[in-house]
Amino acid sequence: MVRRRYYAVGEQVNESAEAWPNVVLAARCAVMLRFKGVRMSVQQSGAEPRAAGMKDVAAAAGVSLGTVSNVLNRPDRVSPATRAKVEAAMAELRFVRNESARQLRAGRSRVLAYVMLDGSNPFFTDVAAGMEDAAEAGDLSLFLCNSAHRPAREAAYLGRLEQQRVQGILITPVDPDAPLLGEIARRGTPVVVVDRTPGGTAHCSVAVDDVHGGEIAVRHLIEQGHERIAFVGNHTSVGQVRDRRLGALRALEAAGLGPDHLVDLTTTALTVADGRGAGERLAGLPAPVRPTAAFCANDLVALGLLQTCANLRMGVPDDLAIVGYDDIEFAAAAAVPLTSVRQPRHRLGRTAAELLLAEAEPGHEHRQVVFTPELVVRASTLR
C-alpha cells in the first residue's frame, strides 16, 4: 500500500534525508491539489497564483484534454451541452487561452502587421482600417507600426516582426526596392508593398496611379484659368510625391505650357505645419510671379496652406485656388471645402491584406494592383 501525503507549501516536513534523498522544496511554487472532488490552489504567501491551463479546465469540466481543444479550435465538433460545460469551467477558472503556446506549436502567429510611413497622416490610418476588415474576416489581428519615414526604424520593426513570426507584413516602405524586403520574403514571411510600386515583381503590391492623380489635379486648375501653379511638397524624397509632380508637368505640357509654369515650394515633410510655412513663402513672392493656384502633395499640406491664407486674409479661391491629395475626411470639413484627388484608401488596404492572405494558396502568383484616383471638386477651386 502506497501512502500519499500532501503538504502545503511552507509546512514543516520532518522526514529524514535518507527517506527523501532527491526532494527539493521550492520556495516559490504553487501546488494544485484535488481532494475529495474539490479543486484547491495552494501556494506560498505572497506568490502569484498559477494561471489555469487546459488540463485544469478539462479536470474541472470532467472531459478530456482533446474536448477542451475542440471547444477552442473546432467548437462545431462538440455538442452544445458539453461545450457549455467546458465554457463554464473556463469562466470559473478565469482561463485565458495561451496564444504564445499555440504559436510555438504552429510556427506562425495569427497576426498581420502594417508598417506605415507616417502615423500622423489620416490617409494611412484609413488604409489600415481596410486591412483590419480583411484581417477580421480571416480571424486575424492587425498590428500597426510607424516608420515615420526613417529607414533605420523601419528596418528595426521588420526585424522584430519577423522574429515574432507574424503571418505576413504589409508595408508602405521608405524605399520599395530595399533589399531587406526581398530577404524577409525569401526567409518565409510574405510581404505586400502598399501605396508604392516596387521595380520588380518579387512582391505583391497595391498602389494608386499618382501620375494620373497629379495630371487631373493640374488639368482642373488650368481649366479654371490658372497658368502659374505652385507645387507644394517634398518631391525629392518621397516617390508618390515625385509621381504627382510628374503628372502636374504632363498636364502643363498637354496645355502648351512649359515646366516654368510650375513653381516648386519644396517642404521638408508633408504636415499641416509645412503647408503653413509654404503659404507664408508663397505670400511673400512678388505679385507678378506669384502663383494663382497651388497643387499640394497631400491634404494635410493643403489644409496648412488654407490656414495661412485665412490668417493673411487671402481669398480662397479668388486669390489662390488650392487642390489637395488623398481626400481625407477633414478635406470636406475645412472652412473652405477642399478640392482633392481621392484615393480609394479603404479599398487599397483591404485589397493589400487579401493579397497577403492569398500568399498561402497553392500556385500563388504575385500581382501588382493599381487603382485610378478621381478628382473631387469643392469650393477651394470654384470661383
C-alpha positions as CSV (number, residue, x, y, z in Angstrom):
1,M,0.0,0.0,0.0
2,V,1.3,3.4,-1.0
3,R,0.7,6.1,1.5
4,R,0.3,9.6,-0.1
5,R,0.9,12.7,1.9
6,Y,0.1,16.3,0.8
7,Y,1.9,19.2,2.3
8,A,1.0,22.9,2.0
9,V,3.9,25.0,0.9
10,G,5.8,26.3,3.9
11,E,4.7,23.5,6.2
12,Q,7.4,21.9,8.2
13,V,8.3,18.5,6.8
14,N,10.1,16.2,9.3
15,E,11.4,13.5,7.1
16,S,15.0,12.2,7.2
17,A,17.4,13.0,4.4
18,E,17.6,9.2,3.8
19,A,13.9,8.9,3.1
20,W,13.8,12.0,0.8
21,P,17.2,12.0,-1.0
22,N,16.0,13.8,-4.1
23,V,13.3,16.2,-2.9
24,V,13.9,19.9,-3.0
25,L,11.1,22.1,-1.8
26,A,10.8,25.2,-4.0
27,A,10.4,28.4,-2.1
28,R,8.0,30.0,-4.6
29,C,5.8,27.3,-6.1
30,A,2.1,26.6,-6.3
31,V,0.7,23.1,-5.8
32,M,-2.6,22.2,-7.4
33,L,-4.5,19.6,-5.4
34,R,-7.7,17.7,-5.9
35,F,-9.1,16.4,-2.6
36,K,-12.5,14.7,-2.3
37,G,-13.5,16.2,-5.6
38,V,-12.6,19.8,-4.6
39,R,-10.0,21.6,-6.7
40,M,-7.6,23.5,-4.5
41,S,-4.8,26.0,-5.3
42,V,-2.1,26.1,-2.7
43,Q,0.8,28.5,-2.8
44,Q,3.2,30.3,-0.6
45,S,2.0,33.5,0.9
46,G,2.9,36.4,-1.4
47,A,3.3,34.3,-4.6
48,E,1.2,34.9,-7.7
49,P,-1.4,32.2,-8.4
50,R,-0.6,30.0,-11.4
51,A,-2.8,30.7,-14.4
52,A,-5.2,27.9,-15.2
53,G,-4.3,25.8,-18.2
54,M,-6.2,23.5,-20.5
55,K,-5.6,20.5,-18.2
56,D,-7.2,22.4,-15.3
57,V,-10.2,23.1,-17.5
58,A,-10.5,19.5,-18.6
59,A,-10.3,18.3,-15.0
60,A,-12.9,20.8,-13.7
61,A,-15.3,20.1,-16.5
62,G,-14.8,16.3,-16.4
63,V,-13.8,16.0,-20.0
64,S,-10.7,15.0,-22.0
65,L,-8.0,17.5,-23.0
66,G,-9.0,16.9,-26.6
67,T,-12.5,18.0,-25.9
68,V,-11.2,21.3,-24.5
69,S,-9.0,21.7,-27.6
70,N,-12.0,21.2,-29.8
71,V,-14.1,23.8,-27.9
72,L,-11.3,26.3,-28.5
73,N,-10.5,25.4,-32.1
74,R,-13.3,23.4,-33.6
75,P,-16.4,24.1,-31.5
76,D,-18.7,22.7,-34.2
77,R,-17.4,19.2,-33.3
78,V,-18.6,19.5,-29.7
79,S,-22.2,19.0,-28.5
80,P,-23.8,22.2,-27.1
81,A,-24.2,20.7,-23.7
82,T,-20.5,19.7,-23.5
83,R,-19.4,23.0,-24.9
84,A,-21.4,24.9,-22.3
85,K,-19.9,22.8,-19.5
86,V,-16.4,23.5,-20.7
87,E,-17.1,27.2,-21.2
88,A,-18.5,27.3,-17.7
89,A,-15.3,25.8,-16.3
90,M,-13.2,28.3,-18.3
91,A,-15.2,31.2,-16.8
92,E,-14.9,29.8,-13.3
93,L,-11.1,29.3,-13.6
94,R,-10.6,32.6,-15.4
95,F,-8.9,30.6,-18.1
96,V,-7.2,32.7,-20.9
97,R,-6.0,30.9,-24.0
98,N,-2.2,30.8,-24.3
99,E,-1.7,32.1,-27.8
100,S,2.1,32.0,-27.4
101,A,2.0,28.3,-26.9
102,R,-0.2,27.7,-29.9
103,Q,2.1,29.9,-32.0
104,L,5.1,27.9,-30.8
105,R,3.4,24.7,-32.0
106,A,2.2,26.1,-35.3
107,G,5.4,28.1,-36.0
108,R,3.3,31.1,-37.1
109,S,1.1,33.6,-35.4
110,R,-2.4,34.7,-36.2
111,V,-1.2,38.3,-36.6
112,L,-0.7,40.5,-39.7
113,A,1.4,43.7,-39.3
114,Y,1.3,47.0,-41.2
115,V,4.4,49.2,-41.2
116,M,3.1,52.6,-42.3
117,L,5.1,55.5,-43.5
118,D,3.5,58.3,-41.4
119,G,1.3,57.5,-38.4
120,S,0.2,61.2,-38.2
121,N,-1.4,61.2,-41.6
122,P,-5.1,60.1,-41.6
123,F,-4.6,58.6,-45.0
124,F,-2.5,55.7,-43.6
125,T,-5.0,55.0,-40.7
126,D,-7.8,54.8,-43.3
127,V,-5.7,52.3,-45.3
128,A,-5.2,50.4,-42.1
129,A,-8.9,50.2,-41.4
130,G,-9.4,48.4,-44.7
131,M,-6.6,46.0,-43.8
132,E,-8.3,45.4,-40.4
133,D,-11.6,44.4,-42.1
134,A,-9.8,41.8,-44.2
135,A,-7.9,40.5,-41.1
136,E,-11.0,40.3,-39.0
137,A,-12.8,38.3,-41.7
138,G,-9.9,35.8,-41.5
139,D,-10.0,35.7,-37.7
140,L,-6.6,37.5,-37.5
141,S,-5.3,40.5,-35.7
142,L,-3.6,43.6,-37.2
143,F,-0.6,45.2,-35.6
144,L,0.4,48.8,-36.6
145,C,4.0,50.2,-36.7
146,N,5.0,53.7,-37.8
147,S,8.4,54.1,-39.5
148,A,8.0,57.9,-39.6
149,H,10.0,58.0,-42.9
150,R,13.0,56.6,-41.0
151,P,14.8,53.7,-42.8
152,A,16.6,52.5,-39.6
153,R,13.3,52.5,-37.6
154,E,11.6,50.6,-40.5
155,A,14.3,48.0,-40.5
156,A,14.1,47.6,-36.8
157,Y,10.4,47.0,-36.9
158,L,10.8,44.5,-39.8
159,G,13.3,42.5,-37.8
160,R,11.1,42.3,-34.7
161,L,8.0,41.3,-36.8
162,E,10.0,38.6,-38.5
163,Q,11.2,37.3,-35.1
164,Q,7.6,37.3,-33.8
165,R,6.7,35.0,-36.7
166,V,3.8,37.3,-37.9
167,Q,1.7,35.7,-40.6
168,G,2.6,38.4,-43.1
169,I,3.9,42.0,-43.4
170,L,2.1,44.9,-45.2
171,I,4.4,47.9,-45.6
172,T,4.4,51.3,-47.2
173,P,8.2,51.4,-47.4
174,V,10.7,54.3,-47.4
175,D,12.3,52.5,-50.4
176,P,10.1,50.0,-52.2
177,D,13.2,48.4,-53.7
178,A,15.0,47.9,-50.3
179,P,16.9,44.5,-50.4
180,L,15.6,43.7,-46.8
181,L,12.0,43.3,-48.1
182,G,13.2,40.5,-50.5
183,E,15.3,38.9,-47.8
184,I,12.3,38.7,-45.4
185,A,10.1,37.1,-48.1
186,R,12.8,34.6,-49.1
187,R,13.0,33.5,-45.4
188,G,9.3,32.7,-45.4
189,T,7.4,35.8,-44.2
190,P,5.1,37.1,-47.0
191,V,5.5,40.8,-47.8
192,V,3.0,43.1,-49.7
193,V,4.0,46.6,-50.7
194,V,1.3,49.2,-50.1
195,D,0.9,52.6,-51.9
196,R,4.2,52.1,-53.7
197,T,5.1,50.2,-56.8
198,P,8.4,48.2,-56.5
199,G,10.6,47.9,-59.5
200,G,10.3,44.2,-59.9
201,T,7.7,41.5,-59.3
202,A,9.2,40.0,-56.2
203,H,6.2,41.0,-54.1
204,C,2.5,41.7,-54.5
205,S,1.8,45.4,-54.4
206,V,-1.2,47.7,-54.3
207,A,-0.9,51.3,-55.4
208,V,-2.6,54.3,-56.9
209,D,-1.7,55.9,-60.3
210,D,-0.2,59.0,-58.8
211,V,1.0,60.3,-62.1
212,H,-2.6,60.3,-63.3
213,G,-3.7,61.9,-60.0
214,G,-1.3,64.8,-60.5
215,E,-2.4,65.2,-64.1
216,I,-6.1,65.5,-63.3
217,A,-5.4,67.9,-60.4
218,V,-3.5,70.4,-62.6
219,R,-5.7,70.0,-65.6
220,H,-8.6,71.1,-63.4
221,L,-6.7,74.2,-62.3
222,I,-5.8,75.0,-65.9
223,E,-9.4,74.7,-66.9
224,Q,-10.2,77.2,-64.2
225,G,-7.9,79.7,-66.0
226,H,-4.7,79.3,-63.9
227,E,-1.4,79.2,-65.8
228,R,1.1,79.7,-62.9
229,I,0.7,77.0,-60.4
230,A,2.6,76.2,-57.2
231,F,3.5,72.6,-56.4
232,V,3.8,72.2,-52.6
233,G,5.6,69.0,-51.3
234,N,8.8,67.2,-50.8
235,H,9.1,65.6,-54.2
236,T,12.9,64.9,-53.9
237,S,12.4,62.3,-51.1
238,V,9.0,60.7,-51.5
239,G,8.2,58.5,-54.5
240,Q,4.5,59.2,-54.5
241,V,5.1,62.9,-54.4
242,R,7.5,62.7,-57.3
243,D,4.9,60.9,-59.4
244,R,2.3,63.5,-58.6
245,R,4.6,66.3,-59.7
246,L,5.3,64.4,-62.9
247,G,1.6,64.3,-63.6
248,A,1.4,68.0,-63.0
249,L,4.1,68.7,-65.6
250,R,2.4,66.4,-68.1
251,A,-0.9,68.4,-67.7
252,L,1.0,71.7,-68.3
253,E,2.7,70.2,-71.4
254,A,-0.7,69.0,-72.7
255,A,-2.0,72.6,-72.3
256,G,1.0,74.0,-74.2
257,L,2.6,75.4,-71.0
258,G,6.3,74.9,-70.2
259,P,7.7,73.5,-66.9
260,D,8.5,77.0,-65.8
261,H,4.8,77.5,-65.1
262,L,5.1,75.1,-62.2
263,V,6.6,76.8,-59.2
264,D,8.1,74.4,-56.6
265,L,7.6,75.2,-53.0
266,T,9.6,72.3,-51.5
267,T,8.8,71.2,-48.0
268,T,10.8,69.0,-45.6
269,A,7.7,66.9,-44.7
270,L,4.0,66.6,-45.5
271,T,2.4,68.1,-42.5
272,V,0.0,71.0,-41.7
273,A,2.9,73.0,-40.4
274,D,4.8,72.5,-43.7
275,G,1.7,73.8,-45.5
276,R,1.6,76.9,-43.3
277,G,5.2,77.6,-44.0
278,A,4.8,77.2,-47.7
279,G,1.9,79.6,-47.6
280,E,4.0,82.3,-46.0
281,R,6.7,81.8,-48.7
282,L,4.1,82.0,-51.4
283,A,2.5,85.1,-50.0
284,G,6.0,86.7,-49.9
285,L,6.5,86.3,-53.6
286,P,6.2,89.5,-55.8
287,A,2.7,89.7,-57.3
288,P,3.8,89.4,-60.9
289,V,5.3,86.0,-60.3
290,R,3.1,84.8,-57.5
291,P,1.1,81.6,-58.5
292,T,-2.7,82.0,-58.5
293,A,-3.2,78.3,-57.7
294,A,-1.5,75.6,-55.7
295,F,-1.4,71.8,-56.1
296,C,-0.4,70.2,-52.7
297,A,1.1,66.8,-52.3
298,N,-1.4,65.8,-49.7
299,D,-4.4,67.2,-47.8
300,L,-2.5,68.0,-44.7
301,V,-0.2,70.4,-46.6
302,A,-3.3,71.9,-48.3
303,L,-5.0,72.4,-45.0
304,G,-2.0,74.2,-43.6
305,L,-1.8,76.4,-46.7
306,L,-5.5,77.2,-46.3
307,Q,-4.9,78.3,-42.7
308,T,-2.2,80.7,-43.8
309,C,-4.5,82.1,-46.5
310,A,-7.1,82.8,-43.8
311,N,-4.6,84.4,-41.4
312,L,-3.3,86.7,-44.2
313,R,-6.8,87.4,-45.5
314,M,-6.1,85.9,-48.9
315,G,-9.3,84.7,-50.5
316,V,-9.7,81.1,-51.5
317,P,-10.2,80.5,-54.4
318,D,-10.2,84.2,-55.5
319,D,-6.6,85.0,-54.6
320,L,-5.4,81.4,-54.5
321,A,-7.1,78.2,-55.7
322,I,-6.0,75.1,-53.7
323,V,-6.1,71.3,-54.6
324,G,-5.1,68.7,-52.1
325,Y,-4.5,65.0,-52.4
326,D,-5.9,61.9,-50.6
327,D,-9.4,63.4,-49.8
328,I,-9.2,62.6,-46.1
329,E,-12.3,63.3,-44.0
330,F,-11.0,66.7,-43.0
331,A,-10.9,67.9,-46.6
332,A,-14.6,68.2,-47.0
333,A,-14.9,69.7,-43.4
334,A,-12.4,72.5,-43.9
335,A,-13.5,76.2,-43.6
336,V,-13.4,76.3,-47.3
337,P,-14.2,72.7,-48.5
338,L,-11.1,71.4,-50.2
339,T,-10.9,70.1,-53.8
340,S,-8.9,66.9,-53.6
341,V,-7.7,63.9,-55.5
342,R,-9.4,61.0,-53.9
343,Q,-7.6,57.7,-53.3
344,P,-9.6,54.6,-52.5
345,R,-8.0,54.3,-49.1
346,H,-10.1,51.6,-47.5
347,R,-10.2,49.5,-50.7
348,L,-6.4,49.9,-51.0
349,G,-5.9,48.5,-47.5
350,R,-8.4,45.7,-47.9
351,T,-7.0,44.6,-51.2
352,A,-3.5,44.5,-49.9
353,A,-4.4,42.4,-46.9
354,E,-6.4,40.0,-49.2
355,L,-3.3,39.6,-51.4
356,L,-1.2,38.8,-48.3
357,L,-3.6,36.1,-47.2
358,A,-3.7,34.7,-50.7
359,E,0.1,34.1,-50.5
360,A,-0.6,30.8,-48.6
361,E,-2.7,29.4,-51.5
362,P,-1.1,26.8,-53.9
363,G,0.2,28.3,-57.1
364,H,0.0,31.8,-55.9
365,E,1.4,34.4,-58.3
366,H,2.4,37.9,-57.3
367,R,0.1,40.7,-58.5
368,Q,0.6,44.4,-58.9
369,V,-2.8,46.1,-58.4
370,V,-3.0,49.8,-59.5
371,F,-6.1,51.9,-58.7
372,T,-7.2,55.0,-60.6
373,P,-7.8,58.1,-58.4
374,E,-10.5,60.6,-59.1
375,L,-10.9,64.4,-58.6
376,V,-13.4,65.6,-56.1
377,V,-14.2,69.3,-56.9
378,R,-15.2,71.6,-54.0
379,A,-15.2,75.3,-53.2
380,S,-11.4,75.8,-52.9
381,T,-11.1,75.9,-56.7
382,L,-14.5,77.0,-57.9
383,R,-14.8,80.8,-58.5
